């Protein structure tokens, strides 16, 4: 049988690359960790044959590295074929150097790829080639990456890059830029000049030292290779960006030309600096500083003016419009966000009051570095030492400390970028612009530990969690384990699907793009409330029988067994297999509706009362005569994205919201339960029965409520067969067991 030619093999496209990069951004393991699994004593050693791995070994490499069970099979195959193709070209054409550097093995122009002969293609790829490629996509120190890349470019191993190897590097970066839809009209001369400048001794070859030292100072090279620098305070960190309106360079002050007005934008989100690629190395003004040099410099508030980005705005001093005259116009302060004409800014006093967000902002004059020994790692859910975070330390190893501005309540912001589709990423960037980036934490980078460690010595601050109910529960657990001096109040910006906790705290059922400044003002005027949190323990009836892992040890919102957990379990199972089908809140709700409809027909949890027993403070509940498909144990008055299972409180119920010390430990009398209200801080759980999926829809629309069974301070449930369960929206299948919940504090 004749082998497929190169042109018959499916080429990778930019969408594939973006999808792969997103997986890598969220993975915890490093390539070197995965390579150990292929050593002689590793668990994947049987898939390594000398220096090569087969397609199954490649699939397991991706599964282990990216920590995903269902990496798209077609993308995996195309990736494997891309490595296979270059291995084949190398062996068929030994006089030609293989071109698989960084992004290169994926983004090689199809027109430049020679066809394979009719002999069979190789069924294996070099493990070294695979590890090189993924290592260069990883986030790491640019110096190490440049050294790694040099060894890969230097295919003849003579310790220098000759002119042909340098030309190949430029060609590959041009291919990468073209496939990423960048405007390459100005890029080739920039890259030519860049590579010429790297050759410091004009020998027409580039040594390792020249490559590293020159590369560290050439921003386009770092950007195109995807290398992220360790940002020093006051140093710009660039990324490529296309603009849909006229934009001017902050260095040469001329317009960014080209069809897509492409330039380099500072990623700090504060200064909003924009430059031509050729201007990035011309010593632009320093980036915004996020802390002062020493403690003696604290408490001195000063404006930090940045030119430009004021088009069509109004001067806050003279109240006149800031007009554009084909160049940089106006100035804006990074901290108070006020805008001024250039002349008005020069007349402005130097003192900055941080504007309308003064109560939340942690300005640079409130943060200073100190030399100290790092304390022991806090038990806060972070896998690494919190003080080792780049967020909390300076490049020279000093630890940052906070000296807050008097009469303020600095806001610690945690953002889950995975929540709400792209909403999480946009919210993260916006908060980094509105506040000090030092007080805004991406939960994908080290979890909540670094942020809690940074704020641990403050007496009066607030926390804002941007994410779903699961993210909120994660932060509450971390706060409890961190042994903080004070328990800060926690506000929620709902980015999840259900957002039940945010609903009952009146933060809304989902973020709709409202101005974040308005939300910050609402936080400033909010009132703290207490909320019970319950320890939950699950003990298997047969220790030898293994089920799914229990997701949480704490109940914040609710716990349920039966029909609703079955729907949630099917939803989560499908989302794990096909995440691309669940990329918006509306799609998620439609999937829930479909699963609820099929559950109505199948009634998989029919006669649930015959499969379990319930005790409340030692008092068994009589479930005979009840036709139920589900049991829910409630801590808050919201479930399933807004359903109030207990029912709306009536005026007559207000007198039943007595002091918890005066309330009996358990209430099972139906007449008392009818007039018993619900409160998330009464140290009591509400137990209700669910008749079926159809009734759940009626509850959601407010036509009826669930069956009130009990109000209790302790509950024990014993199941007789495997049943679907869920805690705070996280479902699992559970073998026969005993579940107990008690209030921890």
Secondary structure, 3 states (H helix, E strand, C coil): CCCCCHHHCCCCCHHHHHHHHHHHHHCCCCHHHHHHHCCCCCCCHHHEECCEEEHHHHHHHHHHHHCCCCCCHHHHHHHHHHHHHHHHHHHHCCCCCCCCCHHHHCCCCHHHCCCCCCCCCCCEEEHHHHHHHHHHHCCCCHHHHHHHHHHHHCCCCCCEECHHHHHHHHHHHHHHHHHCCCCCCCHHHHHHHHHHHHCCCCCCCEEHHHHHHHHHCCHHHHHHCCCCCCCCCCCCCEEEEECCCCCECCCCCCECCCCCCEEEEECCCCCCCEECHHHCCCCCCCCCCCCECCHHHCCCCCCCEEECCCCCCECCCCCCECCCCCCCCCEEECCCCCEECHHHHHCCCCCCCCHHHCCCCCCHHHEEEECCCCCCCCCCCCCCCHHHCHHHECCCCCEEEECCCCCCCCEEEEECCCCCCCHHHHHHHHHHHHCCHHHEEECCCCCCHHHHHHHCCCCCCEEEEEECHHHHHHHHHHHHHCCCCCCCEEEEEECCCCCHHHHHCCCCCCCCCCCHHHHHHHHHCCCCCCCCCEEEEEEECCCCCCCCCCCCCEECCEEEEEHHHHHHHHHHHHHHHCHHHCCCHHHHHHHHHHHHHHHHHHCCCCCHHHCEEEEECCEECCCCCCCCCEEEEECCCCECCCECCCCCCCHHHHHHCCCCCCCCCEECCHHHHHCCCCCCCCCCEEEEEECCHHHHHHHHCCCCCCEEEEEECEEEEEECCCEEEEECCEEEEECCEEEEEEECC
